[in-house]
Amino acid sequence: MAGQQGTLSGSTNVPVKYKIENSPEDSIRDGWVKIQDMEVEFERSFLGFETEREAKVVHKNLSKLQGVSFLKSYFIIKHQNQDRYWLAVDKIQYSLEKYKTEHSRIWSGLRLDSQYQDIIRGIIIGMCELHGQRHTHGRLSIKDILIVNGKPKFAFIRNEFRPPLEGDNECETHKNNLYQDFNDLKILFEKVIGRRENHVELKHFYESAKVNNASGLSKLYFHPILMAPMERFFQPVSMDTLAMYPGHEKAKKAGDCFRDVLNEETKKSYCYDWIKDVKGQKYYEKIISFEEEKKEEKKKAENKRRRGPTGESPPDLSYWHAFKVVRHAIVHINEHTKTNKKTEKDVERELSEMFPEYFNKAYDLFKLEEIASGSRKRCGDVV
C-alpha cells in the first residue's frame, strides 16, 4: 500500500506519515514512519491487532518490560481505511514460523543445529525474564516468537500485568497463567525442532521440558541437546572432578554418570560395554586396547593414591578414563594419522554419539531444588 496519513491512537493525536508493506504474514508487516516536522524516516515493523484494547495491552507490556528478549514498542497506528490497529516496533526479519521455512536444516547428524540451539536457549531466557518481572505471556505459539538477527524476541505478550499479592485471588490467576505458559512452551519446542525416532537426547529433552517452575526452566537451558561442542567438551571433566572427592554427597552419582547406564525397562543400572561401543572405530579401539593393557597397573596405583579418609577403596576405574578428557583422545588419534587430523569438536561429537546416555545422566545429577536454593519463594511461584 502507498504511504498514507494516519493518526496515532490515543489522546495525543500526533499526525504521522507511514507506510506499511504487504506481507505474507498477516500480523507482521514492514514499513517506515515519519513524524510531522521531522525529516528522517524510521524503519519499523508493525504488529497487527483486531482491537484497540489488544494493541494497548501489548504496547503497555513491552513498554514496561526490560531486557534484550523483548521488542521495543513505539506507538499504535489506526489505519484510516481499515479496522485494524498496528503497533510500531523495532525492525524484525520474520516470525519463527517463517524462519523455519527458510532455514530448514534443523539437525546436523544427531546434533541440533547451532542456530536452533541458540533460538531454543533464547526462548528459555526470554520466558525466564518475563516471569522474573512478574509478567505472563498468554496464548504462546510459534508465530509469536519474532526473529531479529537470528535471535528470538518476544512481542505478542497478551496477558495484562497485575502484580499478584499474597492471599489475593489474583495470586491464583497468576499461577494458572504460569502453568499455561509452561504448557505452551513444551508445545512450542516440539513445533520448532520436532521429534526423531530413537534419539536418546531429544527424548530426554522433552521429558525434562515438563517443568512447571522457574528453576526447572532455568535448568533446561543447560540440557545437553542445547550444549555447544566446547560445553560438552568440559562436562566429563567436571563429573570426574566430583567423583574424585570421597564423602562428597554427589561423588558416587558423579562416578555413575560415566560408568553405568540405566535400563529404562528394568530400572536397573548396568555397565557400559565400552569395547562393544567403540567396535569398528579403529582409533578408539586402539585407545581402549592401550587402556586395557594399563588398567591393572593404573588401578593399583590409583587405589594407593586415592584411598579415602576412612580407608575405603575408590570405585573401580572404567574405560571412560581413557576418554574423560577429550584432549587425551585427540592426542592418541592424531598420533596415528598424518592427514585429516581430528579437532576437539570432531572427537567430542564422535564420543557423544557412541555414548549418548552419558550427558543425560550428568544433567539429571543436579536437582531442581539445588538450582532454586537460596531463592525466596514469592506469590505466584509454581511448585
Buried (B, 14 or more C-beta within 10 A) or exposed (E): EEBEEBBBBEEEEEEBBBBBEEBEEEBBBBBBBBBEEEEEBBEBBBBBBEEBEBBBBBBBBBEEBEEEBBBEBBBBBBBEEEEBBBBBBBBBBBBBBBBBEEBEEBBEEBBBBEEBBBBBBBBBBBBBBBBEBBBBBBEBBBBBBBBBEEBBBBBBBBBBBBEBEEEEEBBEBBBEBBEBBBEBBEEBBBBBBEEEEEBBBBBBBBEBBEBBBBBBBBBBBBBBBBBBBEEBBEBBEEBBEBBEEBEEEBBBBBBBBBBBBBEEEEEEEEEBEBEEBBEEBEBBEBBBEEBEEBBEEEBEEBEEEBEEEEEEEBBEBBBBBBBBBBEBBBEBBBEEEEEEEBEBBBBBBBBBEBBBBBBBBBBBBEEBEEBBEEEEEEBBBBE
